[in-house]
Amino acid sequence: MQYLVIFEKGASSYGAYVPDLPGCVAIGETMDEVHGLIAEAIQFHVEGLRKDGLVVPLPSSTVAFIDVATN
């Protein structure tokens, strides 16, 4: 499965979260670090859901880029 991951740059760190997996988040000092951490977090999150006998949500989020003119 492939989940949509949202990456954000903060003032001094980077963050990532998965809209289809509430609570699945990661924070790191670099984009490379947060990329690795969110991959681990997704695996851990899905394994935990399965272990607890819960349904693993199917990916449903999509992404679109919209150009906005700025003046």
Secondary structure by P-SEA (a helix, b strand, c coil): cbbbbbbbbcccbbbbbbccccccccccccaaaaaaaaaaaaaaaaaaaaaaccccccccbbbbbbbbbcc
